[in-house]
């Protein structure tokens, strides 16, 4: 857990894993499909982060773009059995690619998703000493908090929320790329009120609660102030 909070690039991966947890805990009919595709993308990002920052390997954006080449480089730089890489290749070629490119109605069974999750979390542990299962659990908790915001006004008096707190709620659900995306999320919660993208941009520029991740091009909550405030807003009343 410490490594994920100490290193900005690993913190980005951990936030992505939280998003996977949110999808897995959702009521979406296609949640297994979405969770699989999202986790596959997170794995590719994590492999590139590991090779760049941990192994100090410069990856060519064109030459090293194909997944097979990326996996080959990763295998040479990790003490992981070849069978794991064969398994990851199978998931990519036989499940991910058809899901992404061909079969819009193709589903992912729970056993396949569970096995894929276990394999990817194992690789995260090997790469970053990261207990990524913790972040999946945190994603589940965040989704529960968001559902509480939307459905239980006894937990949050949305009418009395400050404009700043509305932005905190939006970014507490997931990192977002722009003021427009933030206000769209706030509106989906039914608490937008008189907020404008200009007002949100002003709040974002002040820092403290929020910061801009250059690597991911996303606005996020700061660890000490922003996430603490989100926890306060979503904590059930005694």
Rosetta silent file (secondary structure, phi, psi, omega in degrees, C-alpha in Angstrom):
SEQUENCE: XXXXXXXXXXXXXXXXXXXXXXXXXXXXXXXXXXXXXXXXXXXXXXXXXXXXXXXXXXXXXXXXXXXXXXXXXXXXXXXXXXXXXXXXXXXXXXXXXXXXXXXXXXXXXXXXXXXXXXXXXXXXXXXXXXXXXXXXXXXXXXXXXXXXXXXXXXXXXXXXXXXXXXXXXXXXXXXXXXXXXXXXXXXXXXXXXXXXXXXXXXXXXXXXXXXXXXXXXXXXXXXXXXXXXXXXXXXXXX
SCORE:     score description
SCORE:     0.000 S_00000001
   1 L     0.000  -37.882 -177.339    0.000    0.000    0.000 S_00000001
   2 H   -62.765  -41.675 -178.497    2.849    2.362    0.851 S_00000001
   3 H   -61.221  -36.176 -176.916    4.436    2.061   -2.578 S_00000001
   4 H   -70.798  -27.426  179.792    1.213    3.043   -4.283 S_00000001
   5 H   -90.363  -23.264 -178.331    0.902    6.256   -2.278 S_00000001
   6 H   -80.371  -30.833 -174.840    4.596    7.189   -2.454 S_00000001
   7 L  -108.393  118.262 -177.887    4.978    6.948   -6.237 S_00000001
   8 H   -56.912  -39.594 -177.251    2.742    9.139   -8.439 S_00000001
   9 H   -69.744  -32.372  177.187    2.929    6.770  -11.394 S_00000001
  10 H   -76.762  -32.401  176.666    1.907    3.796   -9.234 S_00000001
  11 H   -60.862  -34.833  176.753   -0.860    5.857   -7.642 S_00000001
  12 H   -63.401  -42.157  177.750   -2.304    6.275  -11.130 S_00000001
  13 H   -63.382  -42.452 -178.515   -2.395    2.514  -11.603 S_00000001
  14 H   -63.987  -36.180  176.418   -4.056    2.042   -8.209 S_00000001
  15 H   -65.546  -38.098  177.301   -6.788    4.540   -9.129 S_00000001
  16 H   -62.901  -39.739  178.974   -7.412    2.616  -12.350 S_00000001
  17 H   -66.080  -36.330  175.967   -7.780   -0.594  -10.333 S_00000001
  18 H   -59.227  -39.776  178.331  -10.296    1.168   -8.089 S_00000001
  19 H   -61.621  -38.361  176.482  -12.345    1.918  -11.211 S_00000001
  20 H   -61.455  -42.205  177.868  -12.336   -1.799  -12.032 S_00000001
  21 H   -61.453  -39.065  177.983  -13.668   -2.494   -8.548 S_00000001
  22 H   -62.918  -42.379  179.235  -16.446    0.026   -9.084 S_00000001
  23 H   -64.673  -44.433 -177.886  -17.456   -1.664  -12.338 S_00000001
  24 H   -63.626  -29.076 -178.346  -17.402   -5.130  -10.776 S_00000001
  25 L   -90.921   -2.667 -176.382  -19.644   -3.956   -7.948 S_00000001
  26 L   -77.479  172.972  177.672  -22.120   -2.195  -10.239 S_00000001
  27 L   -99.861   12.956 -178.714  -25.527   -3.435  -11.355 S_00000001
  28 L   -64.575  134.388  178.901  -24.696   -3.040  -15.040 S_00000001
  29 L   -60.271  -29.955 -177.252  -25.786   -6.077  -17.102 S_00000001
  30 L  -103.582   25.158 -173.169  -22.474   -5.975  -19.003 S_00000001
  31 H   -61.648  -35.672  179.222  -20.276   -5.323  -15.958 S_00000001
  32 H   -64.691  -42.093  177.179  -18.100   -8.441  -16.482 S_00000001
  33 H   -61.410  -48.426 -178.067  -17.360   -7.409  -20.054 S_00000001
  34 H   -65.792  -40.460  179.337  -16.567   -3.824  -19.021 S_00000001
  35 H   -64.158  -40.370  179.684  -14.451   -4.923  -16.051 S_00000001
  36 H   -63.208  -50.077 -178.268  -12.440   -7.291  -18.262 S_00000001
  37 H   -63.154  -40.935 -179.823  -11.758   -4.668  -20.926 S_00000001
  38 H   -65.720  -45.947 -179.224  -10.885   -2.020  -18.345 S_00000001
  39 H   -64.977  -35.135  176.397   -8.532   -4.292  -16.416 S_00000001
  40 H   -61.519  -42.229  177.843   -6.842   -5.331  -19.649 S_00000001
  41 H   -66.039  -39.458  178.371   -6.157   -1.666  -20.423 S_00000001
  42 H   -63.310  -39.276  178.640   -4.889   -1.102  -16.878 S_00000001
  43 H   -60.661  -45.375 -179.415   -2.525   -4.057  -17.270 S_00000001
  44 H   -62.948  -42.870  177.257   -0.998   -2.590  -20.424 S_00000001
  45 H   -59.912  -45.310 -177.490   -0.547    0.786  -18.742 S_00000001
  46 H   -63.376  -40.545  178.345    1.007   -0.886  -15.701 S_00000001
  47 H   -62.136  -42.258  179.897    3.457   -2.893  -17.823 S_00000001
  48 H   -68.020  -38.742  176.681    4.604    0.260  -19.605 S_00000001
  49 H   -63.111  -44.721 -179.683    4.916    2.119  -16.296 S_00000001
  50 H   -60.174  -48.421 -177.487    6.923   -0.751  -14.801 S_00000001
  51 H   -66.288  -38.147 -178.079    9.344   -0.944  -17.726 S_00000001
  52 H   -73.734  -49.168 -170.991    9.802    2.821  -17.912 S_00000001
  53 H   -93.817  -32.025 -179.369   10.075    3.717  -14.233 S_00000001
  54 H   -90.634  -40.622 -176.902   11.247    0.521  -12.561 S_00000001
  55 L  -101.953   -4.764  177.239   13.462   -0.961  -15.253 S_00000001
  56 L    56.741   41.550  179.136   14.439    2.332  -16.942 S_00000001
  57 L  -102.457  128.753  177.881   13.666    0.955  -20.399 S_00000001
  58 L   -86.490  118.744 -179.421   12.764    3.396  -23.153 S_00000001
  59 L   -98.160  129.873  176.555    9.854    2.061  -25.164 S_00000001
  60 L   -76.634  126.952 -175.529    9.397    3.194  -28.735 S_00000001
  61 L   -61.470  -22.789  179.038    5.736    4.275  -29.208 S_00000001
  62 L   -98.999  -54.069 -176.373    5.574    2.557  -32.617 S_00000001
  63 L   -61.205  -39.417 -174.763    7.979   -0.373  -32.420 S_00000001
  64 L  -101.855   16.933 -179.727    6.849   -1.470  -28.960 S_00000001
  65 L   -73.900  -40.149 -179.337    3.153   -0.777  -29.384 S_00000001
  66 L   -57.548  139.697 -177.104    2.012   -4.358  -30.251 S_00000001
  67 H   -60.894  -39.936 -177.721    0.957   -6.296  -27.153 S_00000001
  68 H   -60.391  -39.948  179.269    3.035   -9.366  -28.040 S_00000001
  69 H   -68.941  -41.609  178.617    6.225   -7.287  -28.138 S_00000001
  70 H   -60.451  -45.159 -179.761    5.356   -5.527  -24.879 S_00000001
  71 H   -64.929  -37.050  178.759    4.742   -8.863  -23.128 S_00000001
  72 H   -62.973  -42.567  178.685    8.007  -10.248  -24.481 S_00000001
  73 H   -66.557  -42.464  179.751    9.973   -7.327  -23.037 S_00000001
  74 H   -62.371  -42.912 -179.134    8.138   -7.585  -19.720 S_00000001
  75 H   -60.679  -38.788 -179.206    8.820  -11.323  -19.476 S_00000001
  76 H   -68.837  -18.098 -175.806   12.544  -10.743  -19.972 S_00000001
  77 L  -113.343   14.211  178.045   12.550   -8.248  -17.113 S_00000001
  78 L  -137.625  144.466  178.477   10.466  -10.152  -14.554 S_00000001
  79 L   -89.461   67.812 -178.011   11.014  -13.388  -12.648 S_00000001
  80 L  -125.681  137.850 -177.767    7.602  -14.801  -13.544 S_00000001
  81 L   -58.324  144.147 -177.958    6.934  -18.237  -14.974 S_00000001
  82 H   -58.327  -30.117 -178.787    6.364  -18.394  -18.724 S_00000001
  83 H   -61.496  -29.867  178.720    2.937  -19.981  -18.169 S_00000001
  84 H   -66.538  -42.420 -179.861    1.673  -16.688  -16.720 S_00000001
  85 H   -69.606  -33.320  174.488    2.577  -14.834  -19.912 S_00000001
  86 H   -62.921  -40.041  179.537    0.943  -17.556  -21.995 S_00000001
  87 H   -65.255  -44.357  179.100   -2.200  -17.069  -19.952 S_00000001
  88 H   -62.992  -40.020  178.047   -2.119  -13.289  -20.423 S_00000001
  89 H   -63.006  -40.290  177.974   -1.599  -13.752  -24.175 S_00000001
  90 H   -61.665  -46.828  179.768   -4.596  -16.082  -24.315 S_00000001
  91 H   -58.288  -40.510 -177.351   -6.802  -13.565  -22.525 S_00000001
  92 H   -70.637  -50.061 -172.615   -5.718  -10.847  -24.935 S_00000001
  93 H   -76.706  -38.163 -172.743   -5.962  -12.762  -28.202 S_00000001
  94 H   -98.809  -16.497 -178.926   -8.968  -15.007  -27.516 S_00000001
  95 H  -121.309  -55.979 -175.398  -11.095  -12.842  -25.227 S_00000001
  96 H   -61.073  -50.102 -176.051  -10.058   -9.203  -25.217 S_00000001
  97 H   -62.774  -46.310  175.084   -9.698   -8.754  -28.985 S_00000001
  98 H   -61.301  -38.597  178.447  -13.059  -10.380  -29.859 S_00000001
  99 H   -60.830  -43.336 -172.688  -14.703   -8.381  -27.068 S_00000001
 100 H   -80.726  -37.964 -170.397  -13.229   -5.129  -28.315 S_00000001
 101 H  -107.447  -26.198 -168.544  -13.351   -5.547  -32.077 S_00000001
 102 H  -118.842  -60.633 -168.088  -15.916   -8.158  -33.042 S_00000001
 103 L   -99.901   96.597 -179.719  -18.621   -9.346  -30.666 S_00000001
 104 L   -68.459  -21.067 -179.872  -20.577   -6.467  -29.173 S_00000001
 105 L  -103.876    6.830 -179.877  -22.899   -8.960  -27.476 S_00000001
 106 L   -71.000  136.965 -179.865  -20.149  -11.278  -26.226 S_00000001
 107 L  -111.515  167.046  176.850  -20.136  -11.780  -22.463 S_00000001
 108 L  -118.618  124.265 -179.395  -17.482  -12.795  -19.954 S_00000001
 109 L   -71.208  157.768 -179.802  -18.352  -15.508  -17.457 S_00000001
 110 H   -61.669  -42.517  177.953  -17.650  -14.950  -13.769 S_00000001
 111 H   -61.008  -39.405  178.913  -15.013  -17.743  -13.582 S_00000001
 112 H   -65.781  -44.336  179.014  -13.100  -16.262  -16.541 S_00000001
 113 H   -62.407  -45.262 -179.286  -13.228  -12.766  -15.049 S_00000001
 114 H   -60.425  -42.010 -179.413  -12.152  -14.041  -11.620 S_00000001
 115 H   -66.710  -40.970  178.108   -9.213  -15.934  -13.126 S_00000001
 116 H   -63.588  -44.064  178.536   -8.137  -12.920  -15.181 S_00000001
 117 H   -58.852  -47.429 -179.239   -8.343  -10.664  -12.133 S_00000001
 118 H   -59.394  -41.408 -178.548   -6.213  -13.073  -10.075 S_00000001
 119 H   -66.752  -44.843 -179.089   -3.571  -13.250  -12.805 S_00000001
 120 H   -67.367  -41.908  179.122   -3.365   -9.500  -13.281 S_00000001
 121 H   -63.564  -34.263  175.462   -3.261   -8.804   -9.539 S_00000001
 122 H   -61.390  -44.613  179.193   -0.406  -11.297   -9.253 S_00000001
 123 H   -65.120  -38.728  176.734    1.555   -9.359  -11.879 S_00000001
 124 H   -60.847  -39.333  178.192    0.857   -6.063  -10.100 S_00000001
 125 H   -63.101  -42.593 -179.824    2.262   -7.602   -6.921 S_00000001
 126 H   -67.692  -37.128 -176.822    5.381   -8.719   -8.783 S_00000001
 127 H   -77.618  -43.613 -169.199    5.877   -5.349  -10.482 S_00000001
 128 H  -125.397    6.004 -172.523    5.101   -2.917   -7.687 S_00000001
 129 L    54.057   37.818 -173.653    4.725   -4.932   -4.447 S_00000001
 130 L  -100.938  126.793  172.154    1.152   -3.698   -4.696 S_00000001
 131 L   -85.721   79.781 -172.403   -1.762   -5.357   -2.924 S_00000001
 132 H   -67.548  -19.498  177.487   -4.125   -4.426   -5.735 S_00000001
 133 H   -61.543  -31.464  177.287   -7.002   -6.388   -4.200 S_00000001
 134 H   -61.037  -40.520 -177.683   -7.200   -3.619   -1.627 S_00000001
 135 H   -71.878  -32.932  174.237   -7.841   -1.082   -4.378 S_00000001
 136 H   -63.416  -42.142  178.009  -10.590   -3.217   -5.908 S_00000001
 137 H   -63.222  -38.769  178.243  -12.246   -3.303   -2.486 S_00000001
 138 H   -65.300  -37.353  176.991  -11.876    0.464   -2.215 S_00000001
 139 H   -62.004  -40.180  176.551  -13.551    0.836   -5.619 S_00000001
 140 H   -61.118  -42.707  179.808  -16.485   -1.208   -4.345 S_00000001
 141 H   -65.569  -39.171  178.808  -16.738    1.058   -1.308 S_00000001
 142 H   -62.996  -43.336  179.385  -16.622    4.191   -3.474 S_00000001
 143 H   -61.825  -40.284  178.293  -19.475    2.896   -5.634 S_00000001
 144 H   -61.973  -39.273  178.789  -21.521    2.196   -2.523 S_00000001
 145 H   -65.311  -41.005  179.242  -20.874    5.740   -1.356 S_00000001
 146 H   -64.854  -41.750  177.202  -21.949    7.169   -4.706 S_00000001
 147 H   -60.828  -37.351  177.227  -25.122    5.098   -4.632 S_00000001
 148 H   -64.542  -38.368  177.755  -25.797    6.482   -1.190 S_00000001
 149 H   -60.717  -40.880 -174.107  -25.362   10.006   -2.549 S_00000001
 150 H   -78.456  -29.489 -168.856  -27.881    9.297   -5.284 S_00000001
 151 H  -119.498  -10.942 -174.088  -30.501    7.385   -3.323 S_00000001
 152 L  -131.888   92.589 -178.705  -30.291    8.253    0.367 S_00000001
 153 L   -72.866   -6.966  175.231  -30.662   11.909    1.286 S_00000001
 154 L   -73.491  -22.197 -179.411  -30.489   10.987    4.971 S_00000001
 155 L   -87.732  -36.703  177.735  -26.770   10.425    4.503 S_00000001
 156 L  -136.509  125.777  175.164  -26.033   13.613    2.540 S_00000001
 157 L   -83.303   89.479 -173.508  -28.158   16.738    2.430 S_00000001
 158 H   -63.944  -26.486  179.998  -27.471   17.473   -1.218 S_00000001
 159 H   -67.435  -27.536 -176.703  -29.429   20.733   -1.116 S_00000001
 160 H   -98.725    4.229  179.678  -27.009   22.205    1.418 S_00000001
 161 L   -64.948  139.403  172.778  -23.797   21.097   -0.299 S_00000001
 162 L   -74.128  163.589  177.817  -21.340   23.848   -1.123 S_00000001
 163 H   -61.010  -39.534  178.838  -20.164   24.182   -4.702 S_00000001
 164 H   -61.020  -43.322 -178.875  -16.728   22.947   -3.635 S_00000001
 165 H   -65.466  -31.521  177.167  -18.226   19.842   -2.026 S_00000001
 166 H   -64.980  -38.860  176.925  -20.113   19.035   -5.229 S_00000001
 167 H   -67.395  -40.052  177.002  -16.819   19.008   -7.118 S_00000001
 168 H   -59.609  -43.405  179.419  -15.302   16.823   -4.383 S_00000001
 169 H   -61.256  -43.602 -178.692  -18.180   14.352   -4.758 S_00000001
 170 H   -62.852  -48.643 -178.023  -17.731   14.159   -8.513 S_00000001
 171 H   -74.749  -16.460  174.930  -13.980   13.565   -8.381 S_00000001
 172 H   -72.789  -24.118  178.287  -14.466   11.140   -5.500 S_00000001
 173 H   -74.975  -40.412  177.363  -16.336    8.820   -7.843 S_00000001
 174 L  -172.389  153.988  174.137  -13.473    8.755  -10.355 S_00000001
 175 L   -62.200  146.769 -176.333  -10.736   11.022  -11.787 S_00000001
 176 E  -134.425  151.854 -170.656  -12.050   13.207  -14.618 S_00000001
 177 L   -85.763  -14.991 -172.944  -10.364   14.999  -17.525 S_00000001
 178 L  -159.319  167.046  176.015  -12.054   18.401  -17.554 S_00000001
 179 H   -61.786  -36.647  178.865  -14.413   20.861  -15.877 S_00000001
 180 H   -63.760  -43.479  178.692  -17.107   19.821  -18.350 S_00000001
 181 H   -63.236  -36.179  178.955  -16.727   16.148  -17.398 S_00000001
 182 H   -65.919  -47.152 -178.621  -16.945   17.130  -13.742 S_00000001
 183 H   -67.290  -32.092  175.523  -20.138   19.127  -14.185 S_00000001
 184 H   -63.699  -40.318  178.124  -21.664   16.293  -16.245 S_00000001
 185 H   -66.522  -41.906  178.646  -20.937   13.916  -13.373 S_00000001
 186 H   -61.935  -42.006  179.206  -22.411   16.337  -10.845 S_00000001
 187 H   -64.622  -34.854  178.620  -25.550   16.667  -12.949 S_00000001
 188 H   -65.493  -22.262  176.282  -25.861   12.884  -13.145 S_00000001
 189 L   -85.251  -10.477 -179.289  -26.054   12.949   -9.342 S_00000001
 190 L    78.819   22.775 -175.908  -28.829   15.517   -9.505 S_00000001
 191 L  -127.972   24.084 -174.474  -26.925   18.116   -7.480 S_00000001
 192 L   -66.322  -43.201 -179.402  -25.506   20.511  -10.102 S_00000001
 193 L    60.874 -132.210 -176.352  -27.501   23.576   -9.075 S_00000001
 194 L  -100.452   22.161  178.836  -25.988   26.798  -10.429 S_00000001
 195 L   -68.810  143.285  175.114  -22.483   25.423  -11.011 S_00000001
 196 L  -125.257  161.594  178.138  -20.754   26.356  -14.263 S_00000001
 197 H   -63.089  -32.216  178.177  -17.619   25.000  -15.885 S_00000001
 198 H   -64.757  -43.019  178.210  -15.969   28.388  -15.297 S_00000001
 199 H   -63.111  -44.141  179.812  -16.668   28.171  -11.555 S_00000001
 200 H   -61.733  -42.046  179.116  -15.333   24.620  -11.426 S_00000001
 201 H   -60.059  -37.769  178.357  -12.167   25.677  -13.265 S_00000001
 202 H   -64.069  -45.887  178.512  -11.584   28.376  -10.649 S_00000001
 203 H   -60.631  -43.878 -178.481  -11.924   25.838   -7.826 S_00000001
 204 H   -61.722  -37.462 -176.821   -9.575   23.419   -9.565 S_00000001
 205 H   -69.260  -17.631 -177.831   -6.931   26.096  -10.028 S_00000001
 206 L   -78.091  -17.134 -178.452   -6.803   26.755   -6.284 S_00000001
 207 L    74.085 -150.625 -179.970   -5.356   23.324   -5.507 S_00000001
 208 L    67.349  -69.027  179.738   -5.644   21.905   -1.984 S_00000001
 209 L   -81.986  -25.611 -170.327   -8.615   19.616   -2.696 S_00000001
 210 E  -133.062  154.490  171.893   -7.621   18.790   -6.269 S_00000001
 211 E  -146.691  156.494 -179.070   -4.545   18.246   -8.414 S_00000001
 212 E   -98.551  121.143  176.626   -3.856   17.672  -12.102 S_00000001
 213 E   -86.760  107.806 -178.962   -2.098   14.412  -13.008 S_00000001
 214 L   -62.342  -40.690 -175.827    0.128   15.260  -15.969 S_00000001
 215 L   -64.929  -37.629 -176.368    0.843   11.614  -16.744 S_00000001
 216 L  -102.454   -8.680 -177.387   -2.826   10.615  -16.930 S_00000001
 217 L    56.019   50.818 -178.360   -4.309   13.989  -17.973 S_00000001
 218 E  -139.765  146.445  169.932   -6.918   13.739  -15.215 S_00000001
 219 E   -84.509  137.226 -178.892   -8.110   15.816  -12.274 S_00000001
 220 E  -136.583  163.567  172.849   -7.925   13.933   -8.959 S_00000001
 221 E   -79.753  140.340  174.179   -8.573   14.467   -5.270 S_00000001
 222 L   -70.059  152.804 -174.802   -5.521   15.170   -3.134 S_00000001
 223 L   -64.031  -49.622 -170.514   -4.713   12.460   -0.605 S_00000001
 224 L   -81.349  -40.999 -174.215   -4.850   14.474    2.610 S_00000001
 225 L   -99.927  -52.768 -175.707   -7.525   17.098    1.975 S_00000001
 226 H   -63.950  -52.344 -178.232   -9.633   16.048   -0.998 S_00000001
 227 H   -67.489  -32.307  176.810  -10.059   12.359   -0.189 S_00000001
 228 H   -65.788  -40.416  178.931  -10.597   13.133    3.479 S_00000001
 229 H   -66.848  -39.634  177.335  -13.405   15.540    2.592 S_00000001
 230 H   -60.892  -41.281  178.306  -14.989   12.968    0.256 S_00000001
 231 H   -62.741  -40.505  178.846  -14.900   10.446    3.099 S_00000001
 232 H   -64.130  -41.209 -177.587  -16.572   12.952    5.423 S_00000001
 233 H   -68.306  -33.666 -173.891  -19.318   13.697    2.885 S_00000001
 234 H  -100.161   -0.452  179.824  -20.093   10.041    2.195 S_00000001
 235 L   -71.300  129.411  178.499  -19.754    8.713    5.745 S_00000001
 236 L   -59.628  143.374  177.209  -23.109    7.361    7.015 S_00000001
 237 L   -71.186  147.217  178.424  -24.633    9.386    9.798 S_00000001
 238 L   -67.701    0.000    0.000  -24.618    7.841   13.253 S_00000001
